[in-house]
Amino acid sequence: MTSLLKSSFSNVTAILQKNNAKIVPKTEFLMRFDGCSKGNPGFAASGAVIYQNDVEIWAGSKLVGYNETNNYAEYMGLIMGLNKAIELNITELTVEGDSMLIIKQMNGENKVKSPNLIELYKFADNLKTKFTHITFSHIYRNFNTRADELCNLEIDKNGSM
């Protein structure tokens, strides 16, 4: 039995290494963010939600502009969520978003090339330093429905142009 477990574990380890997968420790707090732009660029809004042990403890949305890109709105959602986590004195945070670009930029895997995103990236990157432990992971859109809902509610509330 023990040798079977060791063999299975080494197979899993090899698969994880081959696929460059990371095992991320779960924290008590999870923040998910999203952004949407109707027109891209266009009428844009952001949303973020914070969970404590899988229970929603805060949700927010904000209109971010009338001629903004989706990536701009995504960064604004990230910043809104990080600011709220800091305000709530959260020191260890798991961050998830469905924008592969933003997640890779926050993890230092992609450079920020767009001039209108550089300052937002720098601001978000500075906010990272306020946490003792923070991770950024990509999730598929179907796992980010609450943050997406918040964006769309904000667009609907303010009326699209």
C-alpha positions in Angstrom: 0.0 0.0 0.0 2.7 2.5 0.9 4.7 1.9 -2.3 1.5 2.4 -4.3 0.9 5.7 -2.6 4.5 6.8 -3.2 4.2 5.8 -6.8 0.9 7.7 -7.2 2.3 10.7 -5.5 5.5 10.8 -7.7 3.2 10.5 -10.8 1.1 13.4 -9.7 4.3 15.4 -8.9 5.7 14.7 -12.4 2.4 15.7 -14.0 2.3 19.0 -12.0 6.0 19.8 -12.9 5.4 18.9 -16.6 2.4 21.2 -16.8 4.1 23.9 -14.8 1.2 23.8 -12.3 1.3 25.4 -8.9 -0.3 24.2 -5.7 -1.5 27.3 -4.0 -2.3 27.1 -0.3 -5.8 28.2 0.5 -6.2 31.3 2.6 -9.2 32.3 4.7 -10.0 35.2 2.4 -10.6 35.1 -1.3 -11.2 38.2 -3.5 -12.6 37.9 -7.0 -12.7 40.8 -9.4 -14.0 41.6 -12.9 -14.4 44.4 -15.4 -16.7 45.0 -18.3 -16.8 47.5 -21.2 -19.7 47.8 -23.5 -18.0 48.7 -26.8 -14.4 48.2 -25.7 -13.6 51.0 -25.4 -16.9 52.1 -24.1 -19.2 52.4 -21.0 -17.2 50.5 -18.4 -17.7 49.1 -14.8 -15.9 47.0 -12.3 -16.9 44.6 -9.6 -15.2 42.8 -6.8 -16.3 40.4 -4.1 -14.6 39.2 -0.9 -15.3 35.9 0.7 -14.3 34.6 4.1 -14.2 30.8 4.3 -16.5 30.7 1.2 -19.0 33.1 2.6 -19.5 36.5 0.9 -18.6 39.3 3.3 -18.4 42.3 0.9 -19.3 43.1 -2.6 -18.8 46.3 -4.6 -19.2 47.7 -8.0 -18.3 51.0 -9.6 -18.8 52.8 -12.9 -15.2 53.5 -14.2 -15.8 55.5 -17.3 -17.6 56.1 -20.6 -14.7 55.4 -23.0 -12.6 52.8 -21.2 -11.3 49.3 -22.3 -12.2 46.0 -20.7 -8.6 45.7 -19.3 -8.9 49.1 -17.7 -12.2 48.0 -16.0 -10.5 44.8 -14.9 -7.7 46.7 -13.2 -10.1 49.0 -11.5 -12.0 46.0 -10.1 -8.7 44.5 -8.9 -7.8 47.8 -7.2 -11.2 48.2 -5.6 -11.1 44.7 -4.2 -7.5 45.1 -2.9 -8.3 48.4 -1.3 -11.3 46.9 0.5 -9.3 43.9 1.7 -6.7 46.4 3.2 -9.6 48.4 4.8 -10.9 45.1 6.3 -7.4 44.4 7.8 -7.0 41.3 5.7 -3.3 40.3 5.5 -3.4 37.0 3.7 -5.4 37.0 0.5 -6.1 34.8 -2.5 -7.0 36.8 -5.6 -8.8 35.3 -8.6 -9.9 36.8 -11.8 -10.9 35.7 -15.3 -8.5 38.1 -17.1 -5.5 36.0 -17.9 -3.6 39.2 -18.9 -4.1 41.0 -15.6 -3.3 37.8 -13.6 -0.1 37.2 -15.6 0.9 40.9 -15.2 0.3 40.8 -11.4 2.4 37.6 -11.2 5.2 39.2 -13.2 4.8 36.8 -16.1 3.8 39.5 -18.7 5.0 43.1 -19.1 2.4 45.9 -19.1 2.7 47.4 -22.6 -0.5 49.5 -22.8 0.2 53.1 -21.7 -3.3 53.5 -20.1 -2.7 50.4 -17.9 0.9 51.1 -16.7 -0.2 53.4 -13.8 -3.0 51.1 -12.8 -0.6 48.2 -12.7 1.9 50.2 -10.6 -0.8 51.1 -8.2 -2.1 47.5 -7.9 1.5 46.2 -7.6 2.1 48.7 -4.7 -1.1 47.5 -3.0 0.4 43.9 -3.0 3.0 45.1 -0.5 0.3 45.7 2.1 -0.3 41.9 2.4 1.9 39.4 4.2 0.8 36.7 1.8 -1.0 37.3 -1.6 -1.5 35.0 -4.6 -3.0 35.7 -8.0 -4.7 32.9 -9.9 -6.7 32.8 -13.2 -10.2 31.3 -13.1 -12.6 30.7 -15.9 -15.5 33.1 -16.4 -18.1 30.6 -15.1 -16.4 30.6 -11.7 -16.4 34.4 -11.6 -20.2 34.9 -11.9 -20.7 37.1 -8.8 -18.0 39.7 -9.8 -19.3 39.6 -13.4 -22.9 40.2 -12.1 -21.7 43.2 -10.1 -20.2 44.8 -13.2 -23.3 44.3 -15.3 -25.6 45.6 -12.5 -23.5 48.7 -12.4 -23.8 49.2 -16.2 -27.6 48.6 -16.0 -28.0 50.9 -13.0 -26.2 53.8 -14.8 -27.7 53.1 -18.3 -25.4 52.2 -21.2 -24.5 54.9 -23.7 
